């Protein structure tokens, strides 16, 4: 039975694939279960990952990990790139039109969410140190680039950058669930009928059907565009953007770069891949991303929670939920933003791929992806700058 032991507790490729297979399969199966007509969908992959990450398995060298952390990091980032690439291709054809039609309103709403997040951080600063709060903020709004920028600023000032990572890990899981929960809450409070909302799309739905009916490119040509686009996205994502007064240059990163590139490609070549192929690619990418995040965070989640981290979790959830509920209710009830676009804007305001994946699957159309892409660039910039500014002013 040595082969079975190696498979379950070793560090082989088979062990890694087995672990991810269990996490994704179990998470997606549970995600299909509906309670009062609502299911959490892909978010359950994150929860199962946290549970398995907490249980842990011993490698031969004694490290307590399910999967080699370096492998997890690669798979997490590759999954994110794959997801964002598919989203960009899918929403590219309608992005420019949607931005001209309601882009200003959506971006103002998204900026309002960012501002309320920061106000809550300043409120809690009376009780907690800013380094911890910036880590909590980054996790609550699920923004890894902001965390990285803040860590660099803290390290340069001689502070404890590792504390930010721990706080981020504590706030992130409920950050994801809080964003999805807000989307669900708006649907329940305003009695949104998804079927009727889809019927109101009318001409837009028929336009999407026309794109679906178009014959996609031959797979060989499509693969050239896909991997060339990913490569170009990496270049764009790593171009430094220098801002006066900010000690380090900003970057769009592994998510922002591919998104910008694929929006352009999707607008120019709307039939690069079929919609079913894009849906598969986005689901595969987000499942890899969430499984890896869960496995990594699960290693420290329970231990940290039992040693004072519960307060961080609570603060993080407040930072996530309060601004989203306030702006979300006003946007739908007062400003009459349609539900599908609103769910995408909410996910984009938190730069959160899992919430976007949930919204797209629940909607059955690409309007959430368009709303997400409309606000993402500005929000990403604000998240990175604000995270650095908070720690720089506090140190």
N, C-alpha and C positions, 0 to 999 in steps of 0.2 A: 504493500500500500504506500510505498515511498513516493510513487508518482502522484498520488492524491494529496499527500502532505505538501509536496513541492508546489502543486497547483494551488492549494489553499493558502499557504503561508510563505511561499517563495517570492522571488523578485523577478520571475520570468515574464516574457511578453504574454504568455497564456494566462498567467495570474492577473495581470493588469486588465486584459480583455475580459476575463471572467468577472472581475470586480465591477467594472463599468457596465457590463451586460446586466448584472444583477440590479445595480442601482437604477439604471435607466428603465429596464423592463418593469421592475416593481413600482417605480415612481409613476410611469405612464399608465400602468394598470390602475393604481389607486387614483390617479388624476382623472380617470373616466367616471369615477363614482360621483353621482350628483346628490346633493342635499338641498331640498327645496328648489330643485331645478338649477342649482349652481354647482359647478365643479371647479377645482383649482387647477386642473390641467397639468401643464408642465412644471408648475411650482412644486409638485410633490417629488419630483426628481431631486430637488434641493434638500427637501426634508429627509428623504431616504439616505441621501449622501451624508447628511449630518449624523444620522443614527449610526451608519456603518463606520463613518470616520471616528465616532466616539468609541465604538467597540474595539476597533483597531486589530491588527494582526502583526505578529513579530517577524521581522526579517531575520535572516541568518546572522546579520551583524548586530542585532539587538534593537534596532530602531523601531519604534512603534508607529507604523504607518500601514495603511492598506496598500498604497501604491507609492512608489518613489516620488517624493515631492517635485523633483525636477521634471519627471515625466508628466505629472499632474499639471504643472505650470504650462508646459508646452501644449498639452491637449486642451486646457482651458482657453488659452489664447487663440489656438487654431479654431476651436469651436466658435468663439466669438467672431473671428474674422469670417468664417463660413456663413454664420447667421447674418451678419451685417451686410455681407456681399449679396446674399439672396434678397434681403429686404430692399437694398438699393436698386437692384435690377427690377424688382416687382413694382416699386413705387415711382421709379424714374419717369415713366411716361406721363404720369399725372401730377408730378411734383411741381413743375413750373406753373402750370395752370392753377393749382391749389394755392401756391404761395402768393400769386397775384390776387387771387380772390379773397383770401382771408389770412394771409401770412402775418400781417401787422398785428391783428387782433390776437392770434394764437401766440405770437412771440411776447406780447405784452402780458398775457395771462401767465406764460411760462416764467417771465421775469418776476412777476408777482409772487410766484411760488418760491423762487430762489430767495427773494427778499424776506419772505416770511420765515424760511428756514434759518436765515442768518439772524433775524431778530430773536428767534427762540434760542439760538446758540448764545447770543449776548445775554439773554435772560438767565440761562443756566450757568453762565460764567460767574455769577455771584456765589455759586455753590461748588463749582468744580474748576480744575485748572484747564486752561485753554488747549493744551496739547491733547488731553483726553477728549475734550469736546470736539476738536477738529477731526480726530479719528472717528468718533461717534457720528459726526455729521457726514463724513465721507461714506461710512457704511449705511447710514440711514437714507442717503440719496443715491446709494449704489454707484458711486463715482470713484473708480480706481485711479484714473489720472489725477484727480484732485488730491487723493491720498498720497500719491507719489510725489507730487509737487510740494505738498506740505512737509513730507518727510525730508525732502532735500533741503528745504528752508530750515527745518529744525536741526538737522545734522550740521549745516553750515554755521548755525548759531550755538552749537555745542549742547543741544538739548537731547532728550530721549526719544529718538525716532521710532524705536520698537514699540513704545507705548501706544503710538497711533495705530499700528498694525493690529494690536490686540483689541483696542476699542473698535476698530473697523470690523473685525471678525465677529464681535459680539452684536453689533448693530445691523450687519448686512442681512441676515436671514429674515428678521422681522421687517426690515426695510422692503425687501421684495414682496413679502406677504401683505404689508401695509399698503403698497401701491396697488396691488391686485384687489385688495379688500376695498379700497376707495372706489375703484371701477365698479365693483359689485354693489357697493353701498349706493352709488348714484343710480344704478339700474333699479334697485329695490325701492329707494325713496321716491323716485319720479315715475315708478311703474313703467319703465322703458320696455316696449315690446320689440325685441330684436327683429322679428319677422316683418313687422310693419315698417320699422326703420329701413330695412333692406328694400321693401317695396317702394319707399319714397325716393330711393336713389334714381329710379326711372332711367333716364337717358345715360347716366353714368354707368349703370349696370350693363346696359346694352353696349356701351363703348368698351367696357372691360371684356365682354363676351367676344367682341370683334377681335380684340388682341389675342384672346385665347384661341380663336379660330385660325389665326395666322400660323403658317407653317414655320416651326422653329428651324434654326440653322442646323446643318449637318453636325453631328457630335464632334467631329475633328475640328471644325472651325470654332464651335462653341468652346471647346476646351482651350484653344489658343486665346480667345478673348477672356475667358475666366481667369486663367493663371497669369496672363499679362496684366489683367486688371488688378489682381491681388498684389502682384509685384509693384505696380504703379501706386496702388493704395498704400503700400508700406513706405514708398518714397515720400508721398504727400504727407502721410501721418507723422513722419520724422523730420519734416522741415521745421527748423526753429523759427518761432515768431517772437521777436524781441519787443517788449513793452517797456516804456520808460518807467523807472521806479520799481520794476519787478526784477529780483536778483537773478532769476534763471529764465531762459526762453521757454515759451509755451509751445506745445505740440498737440496736434489733433489725435495722435496716438494710433494704436492698433484698431480701434473702432472707427474713429472719425475719418481717418485717411481713406480706408476702403469705402466708407459710406459716400463720401464726396465723389470719388471716382466712379462708383457704380451708379450713382444718380445720373451722371452724365452718360455713361454707357447705356443705361436703361432707357433714357430719353431718346438716344440716337438709334439704338437697336432694340426695339421693344419685343422682338421675337427671338432673342438670343436663346432663351430656354422656355419650355412650356411652363404654364403656371403650376402644374402638378410637380414638375421637377424642381421649381423654385421652392415650393412648399416643403418638399422632402428635404432639400438642402438646408432650409432655415430651421426645420424641426431637428434635424441631425445635429446641426451646429449648437443650438441652444441646449439640447440634451447633454452634449459633451461638456459645455460650459458649466451648467448647473451641477452636474454630477461631480465635476472636479472641485468646484467651489464648496460643495457640501462636504466632500471627503476631507478637504484641507481644514475647513472651519470646525468640523466635528471633533478634530483632535484636541482642540482647546476650549470648545464651547461650554461644555458642562462644568469642567474644572474652574474656568474663569467665572462662570455664572455663580458658582457656589462660594467664590472668594471675592465678593463685592461687585461682580459684573452685572448682577441683576439690575442695579441702578442704571448702568450704561444701556442695557437693553430697553428699559422703560423710557429713558430720555430719547434714545434713538427712535423708538416708535412714535413718541410725541412729535419729534422733528419731522418724521415722515408723514404722519396722518393728518395733523392739524392743518398745515398749509394746503394739502391736497383737498381735504374736505371743504375748506372755506372757498378756495378758488374753483374747485370742481362744481360745487353747488351753484355758485354765482354764474359760472360759464354756461351751464346747462339751463338753469332756471331764469336768469336775467338776460344774459347775452345771446341766448338761443344758439349756441354752438351745437351742431348735431352730435349725437352720442358717439358714433364711431370715430369721428375726428377728435373729439374730446378725449377718448380713451388713449389715442395715440399721442396727443399733446401731453397728457399726464405722464405717460411712460417716457416721452422725450424730455420732459422737464426734470426727470430724475435720471436721464440717460440709462434707462433700465431695459435691456433686451428681454428678460423673462416676462415682464409686464406687457411688452409689445407683442411677444409671441402669444400670450394668453388672449390679448385683445383681438389680434388678427384671427385666431382660431374661433373665438366666440362670435366675431362679426361675420365671418364668411366672405369678406371682401378686403380690399387693400387700403381703405380709407384710414384705418389706424396707422398704417405704415407711412402714409403721406403726412398725417399730422405729426408723427414722430420725427420724420426727416425735416419738416418745416422748422421746428424749434431746436433741433439737436445742435447745430453748429454754434449758435449764440449761447445756449445753455452750457455746453461743454466749456466754452471760453470763460463764462462767468464762474462755473464751478472751480476751475483751476485757479483763476485769479483770486477768488474769495477765500479759498482754502489757504493759499499762501499768505494772503494779507492778514488773516486772523492770527496766524502763529507769529508772523513778523511783528505785528503791533503788540502782541502779548509778551514776547521774549525781551 
